[in-house]
């Protein structure tokens, strides 16, 4: 939404307010900053988030324009599941309500029940709301049903800008992988549980996701990554190095997390394997500069330790 700066005016007619056109005493950019700071102060108390957000949501009552500004603060959303079907319907109705402040979701964390329910009959409003998600985290909950591949495909058709997908504690099969591979915009994959062979998973993902550059699975060998896909890989997590004579070439690899260090120890790529990561010799420019070398050499007198002539050959 483009924010315009309005001119000052003492009187604001009711007719203008009715049409949604208002001229403010301050530039709208300044008012927007005030609203953002007020929001931060109101939501600072994380011990009682329900009360703090209830107070912050009062900002949406100012007018339509500021409702849109405040709604952009809801960009990191976690939707809790409800076993009761009536409560699930209530959640769906709230999300699809035009006055719901959740409009622009960047990061969405959701359990299987809610995700499946949302994908059954997505309304135009819900479709628009989910189309802005760039990071999706789906997790398993107690006594919940399976994650269906149709729901994954449906979300992929809704959101064509999804970059990151995390699937936590959910058993997957090849049908799920095919559904995941239908989302061609994916750049990062994080799968924590599977009974399939890691090499098969990597082959399917790397061969069908052209933009995939970050992979995190359960403790996999670096040799399992298809050779044709290694040039675009930038980040690897939970990997280990096999004893092999194979030469590894990952020219764009920037970060790798060792599987044997609790997934926390970052390893500097040039210290791990030759052929990993972009780098140059620190003295390359000096070695290529003949003038610099000749100037350096001219400042030294070279002689043998015993005074005998040195053979130039």
C-alpha positions as CSV (number, residue, x, y, z in Angstrom):
1,X,0.0,0.0,0.0
2,X,1.4,3.4,-1.0
3,X,1.4,5.9,1.8
4,X,0.8,9.5,0.6
5,X,1.6,12.7,2.4
6,X,-1.5,14.8,2.9
7,X,-1.6,18.6,3.4
8,X,-2.6,20.2,6.7
9,X,-6.2,21.2,7.1
10,X,-8.1,22.4,10.2
11,X,-11.5,21.1,9.3
12,X,-12.3,17.5,8.2
13,X,-15.7,17.1,6.8
14,X,-17.8,14.1,7.7
15,X,-18.5,13.6,4.0
16,X,-14.7,13.1,3.3
17,X,-14.4,10.6,6.2
18,X,-17.4,8.7,4.8
19,X,-15.6,8.3,1.5
20,X,-12.4,7.3,3.2
21,X,-10.4,10.4,2.2
22,X,-8.9,12.3,5.1
23,X,-6.3,15.1,5.3
24,X,-4.2,14.8,8.4
25,X,-2.4,17.4,10.6
26,X,0.8,15.3,10.2
27,X,2.4,13.6,7.2
28,X,1.1,10.0,7.1
29,X,4.7,8.7,7.2
30,X,5.2,10.3,10.6
31,X,1.9,8.9,11.8
32,X,2.9,5.5,10.5
33,X,6.1,5.6,12.5
34,X,4.1,6.6,15.6
35,X,1.8,3.6,15.1
36,X,4.8,1.2,14.6
37,X,6.4,2.4,17.8
38,X,3.1,2.2,19.7
39,X,2.7,-1.3,18.5
40,X,6.2,-2.3,19.7
41,X,5.5,-0.8,23.1
42,X,2.1,-2.5,23.4
43,X,3.4,-5.9,22.5
44,X,6.6,-5.7,24.5
45,X,5.1,-7.7,27.4
46,X,5.5,-11.3,26.2
47,X,4.6,-12.8,29.6
48,X,0.9,-12.0,28.9
49,X,0.8,-11.9,25.1
50,X,-3.0,-12.1,25.0
51,X,-3.5,-8.9,26.9
52,X,-0.6,-7.1,25.2
53,X,-1.9,-7.9,21.7
54,X,-5.5,-7.0,22.7
55,X,-4.2,-3.6,23.6
56,X,-2.2,-3.3,20.4
57,X,-5.2,-4.3,18.2
58,X,-7.0,-1.2,19.3
59,X,-4.9,0.6,16.7
60,X,-6.9,-1.0,14.0
61,X,-10.0,0.9,15.1
62,X,-8.6,4.3,13.9
63,X,-9.6,4.0,10.3
64,X,-9.2,1.8,7.2
65,X,-5.9,3.2,6.2
66,X,-4.3,2.6,9.6
67,X,-5.9,-0.8,9.8
68,X,-3.9,-1.8,6.7
69,X,-0.7,-0.4,8.3
70,X,-1.2,-2.3,11.6
71,X,-2.2,-5.5,9.7
72,X,1.3,-5.6,8.2
73,X,2.7,-6.2,11.7
74,X,1.1,-9.7,11.6
75,X,3.8,-11.2,9.3
76,X,4.9,-14.1,11.5
77,X,1.9,-16.3,12.3
78,X,1.5,-19.5,14.3
79,X,-1.9,-21.1,13.9
80,X,-2.9,-23.4,16.8
81,X,-4.9,-26.5,16.1
82,X,-8.3,-27.3,17.7
83,X,-9.6,-30.8,17.9
84,X,-13.2,-29.5,18.1
85,X,-14.6,-29.1,14.6
86,X,-16.8,-26.1,15.7
87,X,-13.7,-24.3,16.9
88,X,-11.9,-25.1,13.7
89,X,-14.8,-23.6,11.8
90,X,-14.6,-20.5,14.0
91,X,-10.9,-20.2,13.2
92,X,-11.6,-20.4,9.5
93,X,-14.4,-17.8,9.8
94,X,-12.1,-15.4,11.6
95,X,-9.3,-15.8,9.1
96,X,-11.6,-15.2,6.2
97,X,-13.3,-12.2,7.9
98,X,-12.6,-8.9,6.1
99,X,-11.8,-7.3,9.5
100,X,-9.2,-9.9,10.4
101,X,-5.9,-8.1,10.8
102,X,-3.9,-11.0,9.4
103,X,-3.4,-10.0,5.8
104,X,0.2,-10.2,4.9
105,X,1.9,-13.4,6.2
106,X,5.6,-13.8,5.6
107,X,6.3,-16.7,7.9
108,X,3.6,-19.3,8.7
109,X,3.9,-22.1,11.3
110,X,0.9,-24.4,11.3
111,X,0.0,-27.9,12.5
112,X,-1.4,-30.6,10.2
113,X,-5.1,-30.3,11.3
114,X,-5.3,-26.6,10.5
115,X,-3.3,-26.9,7.3
116,X,-5.6,-29.6,6.0
117,X,-8.7,-27.6,6.9
118,X,-7.4,-24.5,5.2
119,X,-6.6,-26.4,2.0
120,X,-10.0,-28.0,1.8
121,X,-12.0,-25.0,0.5
122,X,-9.7,-21.9,0.3
123,X,-11.8,-18.8,-0.2
124,X,-10.6,-15.9,-2.3
125,X,-9.8,-13.9,0.8
126,X,-7.8,-16.8,2.3
127,X,-6.1,-17.4,-1.0
128,X,-4.9,-13.8,-1.1
129,X,-3.7,-14.0,2.5
130,X,-1.7,-17.2,2.0
131,X,-0.2,-16.0,-1.4
132,X,2.4,-13.9,0.4
133,X,3.9,-16.6,2.5
134,X,7.6,-17.2,1.9
135,X,8.4,-19.5,4.8
136,X,6.1,-22.4,5.7
137,X,6.6,-24.7,8.7
138,X,4.3,-27.7,9.0
139,X,4.6,-29.8,12.1
140,X,2.9,-32.9,13.5
141,X,0.6,-32.7,16.6
142,X,-0.7,-35.3,19.0
143,X,-3.5,-37.5,17.7
144,X,-3.6,-35.8,14.3
145,X,-4.2,-37.3,10.9
146,X,-1.7,-37.6,8.1
147,X,-0.4,-34.8,5.9
148,X,-1.9,-35.3,2.4
149,X,0.0,-34.6,-0.8
150,X,-3.1,-32.9,-2.2
151,X,-2.9,-30.2,0.5
152,X,0.8,-29.6,-0.4
153,X,-0.1,-29.2,-4.1
154,X,-3.0,-26.9,-3.3
155,X,-0.8,-24.6,-1.2
156,X,1.8,-24.6,-4.1
157,X,-0.9,-23.4,-6.5
158,X,-1.9,-20.7,-4.0
159,X,1.5,-19.5,-3.1
160,X,3.9,-19.2,-6.1
161,X,6.5,-17.3,-4.0
162,X,7.3,-19.9,-1.3
163,X,11.0,-20.1,-0.7
164,X,11.4,-22.2,2.5
165,X,9.6,-25.4,3.6
166,X,10.1,-27.0,6.9
167,X,8.3,-30.3,7.6
168,X,8.9,-31.4,11.2
169,X,8.2,-34.9,12.7
170,X,6.0,-36.0,9.7
171,X,6.6,-39.2,7.8
172,X,6.8,-38.7,4.1
173,X,6.7,-40.9,1.1
174,X,7.4,-40.4,-2.6
175,X,3.9,-39.0,-3.2
176,X,4.7,-36.2,-0.7
177,X,8.0,-35.6,-2.4
178,X,6.3,-35.3,-5.8
179,X,3.9,-32.7,-4.3
180,X,6.8,-30.8,-2.8
181,X,8.6,-30.8,-6.1
182,X,5.5,-29.1,-7.7
183,X,6.5,-25.9,-5.8
184,X,9.2,-24.8,-8.2
185,X,10.0,-21.6,-6.2
186,X,11.5,-23.5,-3.2
187,X,15.0,-22.7,-2.3
188,X,15.3,-24.3,1.1
189,X,14.2,-27.7,2.3
190,X,14.2,-28.9,6.0
191,X,12.9,-32.4,6.6
192,X,13.4,-33.9,10.0
193,X,11.8,-37.4,9.8
194,X,11.7,-40.0,7.1
195,X,12.1,-43.7,6.6
196,X,13.1,-43.3,3.0
197,X,16.7,-43.5,1.8
198,X,18.4,-40.1,2.1
199,X,20.0,-40.6,-1.3
200,X,16.6,-41.2,-2.9
201,X,15.2,-38.1,-1.3
202,X,18.1,-35.9,-2.4
203,X,17.9,-37.2,-5.9
204,X,14.2,-36.4,-6.2
205,X,14.5,-32.9,-4.6
206,X,17.7,-31.8,-6.4
207,X,16.5,-33.1,-9.8
208,X,13.1,-31.5,-9.6
209,X,13.6,-28.2,-7.8
210,X,15.7,-26.0,-10.0
211,X,16.2,-23.2,-7.4
212,X,17.1,-25.5,-4.4
213,X,20.2,-24.2,-2.7
214,X,19.8,-25.1,1.0
215,X,19.3,-28.6,2.3
216,X,18.8,-29.9,5.9
217,X,17.9,-33.6,6.4
218,X,18.7,-36.2,9.1
219,X,22.5,-36.8,9.1
220,X,23.3,-37.4,5.4
221,X,26.5,-37.9,3.6
222,X,27.8,-35.1,1.3
223,X,28.4,-37.7,-1.4
224,X,24.6,-38.3,-1.6
225,X,24.0,-35.0,-3.3
226,X,23.8,-35.4,-7.1
227,X,26.9,-34.1,-8.9
228,X,24.8,-32.1,-11.4
229,X,23.2,-30.1,-8.5
230,X,26.3,-29.3,-6.4
231,X,27.2,-26.1,-8.2
232,X,24.0,-24.3,-6.9
233,X,24.2,-25.5,-3.3
234,X,24.9,-22.8,-0.8
235,X,24.0,-24.2,2.6
236,X,24.1,-27.8,4.0
237,X,23.1,-28.9,7.4
238,X,23.6,-32.2,9.4
239,X,26.1,-33.6,6.9
240,X,29.1,-35.9,7.4
241,X,32.1,-36.6,5.3
242,X,32.7,-40.2,4.0
243,X,36.1,-41.7,3.6
244,X,36.2,-41.7,-0.2
245,X,38.5,-40.9,-3.1
246,X,35.8,-38.7,-4.7
247,X,36.7,-35.1,-5.5
248,X,34.1,-32.7,-4.1
249,X,33.2,-29.6,-6.1
250,X,30.8,-27.2,-4.4
251,X,31.9,-23.9,-5.9
252,X,29.2,-21.8,-4.3
253,X,28.9,-23.5,-0.9
254,X,28.9,-20.8,1.9
255,X,28.1,-22.7,5.0
256,X,28.1,-26.3,6.2
257,X,27.0,-27.7,9.6
258,X,28.7,-30.8,10.8
259,X,26.3,-33.6,11.8
260,X,28.5,-34.6,14.7
261,X,28.5,-31.2,16.5
262,X,24.9,-31.0,17.6
263,X,23.9,-29.0,14.5
264,X,25.4,-25.8,16.0
265,X,29.0,-25.7,15.0
266,X,29.6,-23.7,11.8
267,X,32.6,-24.9,9.8
268,X,34.6,-22.6,7.7
269,X,34.4,-24.1,4.2
270,X,38.0,-23.6,3.0
271,X,39.3,-25.5,6.1
272,X,37.2,-28.6,5.3
273,X,37.8,-29.9,1.8
274,X,39.6,-28.7,-1.2
275,X,37.2,-27.6,-3.9
276,X,34.6,-26.2,-1.5
277,X,33.5,-22.6,-1.6
278,X,34.6,-19.6,-3.6
279,X,38.1,-18.4,-2.7
280,X,41.5,-17.2,-4.2
281,X,45.1,-17.4,-3.2
282,X,45.9,-14.4,-1.0
283,X,49.1,-13.7,-3.0
284,X,47.6,-14.1,-6.5
285,X,47.5,-10.4,-7.4
286,X,51.1,-9.9,-6.2
287,X,52.3,-12.9,-8.1
288,X,50.7,-11.6,-11.3
289,X,52.3,-8.2,-10.9
290,X,55.7,-8.4,-12.6
291,X,56.5,-4.8,-11.9
292,X,55.9,-5.2,-8.2
293,X,58.0,-8.4,-8.1
294,X,60.9,-6.7,-9.9
295,X,60.8,-3.7,-7.5
296,X,60.9,-5.9,-4.5
297,X,63.8,-8.0,-5.9
298,X,65.8,-4.8,-6.8
299,X,65.9,-3.8,-3.2
300,X,67.8,-7.0,-2.2
301,X,71.4,-8.1,-2.8
302,X,71.5,-11.9,-3.4
303,X,74.8,-13.7,-2.7
304,X,75.9,-17.1,-1.6
305,X,76.8,-17.9,1.9
306,X,80.4,-18.8,1.0
307,X,81.1,-15.9,-1.4
308,X,81.2,-18.2,-4.5
309,X,79.4,-17.1,-7.7
310,X,75.8,-18.2,-8.0
311,X,74.9,-20.2,-11.1
312,X,72.1,-18.2,-12.9
313,X,70.7,-21.4,-14.4
